[in-house]
Amino acid sequence: MQETKKVGEIMTRDIISVKLDSTVAEILDKMVTNNISGVVVVDSGGDVVGVVSALDIFKLANGNPGINFKYTAEDIMTPYTISVTPETTVEEAGRVMLENGIHRLVVTASPTRKKPLGIVTSTDVLRVLGEKAKRFLEEQQKN
């Protein structure tokens, strides 16, 4: 029987975050420099208040080369409402992403806590599912 992985085992602990007043230019710089497609937005106390993804920036640009880089994270972020804990299974995290049409989840100690412990992305979930698929195929070849 295969062991079910937990989010805490696969999450990225080094969260790239920005403040509410960070400009789109600053956000883009962080995303490009760190080769990521989204950042966590935190308030002055370090609590998660939202997420800015590449899609949020694409929506702002809307094909316009004259994008206003002075907009802030607060202006364009998706407000933070959904999180998982380190004990959430990877499959459950994938279900939450699918049901909510999102590609990343902030990991907090509990649903009521707002301090980020990590982040898990759809790519992380796919990697785990790919490992399971590989083991499945190997078992099939043995039989």
N, C-alpha and C positions, 0 to 999 in steps of 0.2 A: 504494500500500500504506500502511495506517495504521500510525503509529508506536505502539509499546506504551509506555504511561506507567509510570513507576516510583513506588513508594510515597513515595520521597524528594521527588518533585515535588508531591505533594498532601497530605502529612502536616501536621498542626498542630504547630508547633515550640514554641509556648508552652503547655507542659503544666501543667494544674492538678493539683497533687498534694496529698496529705495524709500525715501521719505515722501510724504504727501505732496510736498512742494517741489520735488524733483521735476525738472523739465523733460519734455520728450527727447530733447537732444541728449541730456544726461542719461536717460533711460536707454536710448538706442546705443550710446557709447558703452554702457555696462553690458548690454545684451551681446553686442558684437565682440567686445573684448573677451567676454567669458564664453562665447559660442553657445548661447542659450536662447530660447524663444519666449521667455517670460521671466518676470521678476515679481517678488512679493513686495507689497506696499505696507509699510509699518508707520504707526504714529510715533509721536515723540517718546512714548513709554516703551516702544518696541513691540506693541501688540499689532497683530495682523489686522489690516483694515480693507485690503483688496489685493488684486493681482492685475498686472498689466502684461498682456501677451502680445505677440507679434500681430495677431489678428486685430487687437484694439488699435494698434498703430496703423495697420493697413486701412481700417475703417476711417481713421482720422485723415489719412492721406487721400483715400478714395480716388486713387489714380492721379492725384494732383501733385505735380512736382513742387508747387509752392507751399508745401506743408508748413504749418506754423509750429516751429520747434519750441515755442514758449509755453505751449499748453503744459499743464502739470499732470503728475500721476493722478491726483485727485480728480482732475477733469475727465480723464479717459479710462480709469481703472474699472474693472468689474468688482463691485463690492464683495468683500469676503463674507460668505455665508455657509460654505460647506467645507468641512474638514474631516479628517480621519485620525485615528490614534495609531501608535506603533503596533498595537495588538490587532488591528483590522487586517483581515486576510487580503492577499493580493487580488483574489477573485472579486471580493466585495468592493475593493477600491476601483477595479475595472467597471463593475456594475454601476457604481456611483458616478463615474465619469461618463459612461454611456447614457445614463438616465438624465444627466444634467448638461450633456453636450459640451463637456470641458475636457481639457487635456492634461491638467495638473491639479493636484490636491495638496493643500498645506497640511502637514502633520503636526498635531498638537497633543499635549499630554491627556486631554479629555475634551469632549465636545464643548465644554463651557470655558476652557482655557484659551487664551488668545496669543500666547507666546509661541512662536513657531519653533518646532524641534527639527523639522526637515521638510522636504518636498518630495512627492512621488509623481512621476509623469506617466503618460500613456506609453511612452517608450520603455520605461522601467517595467510596466505590467506586461507588455509584449515580449520583453526579454525573458521573463519568467515563464510565460506561456510557451515561448519557443523552446526553452529548456525541457519543459514537460513533453512537448511534441517530439523532441529529439529522443527522449527516453522511451516514449511510446513506440516510435519507429524502430528503435533498437530492439525492444521487446518483441515486436511483430516479426522482425527478421530472425530472431532466435527460435520462434515457434514455427 
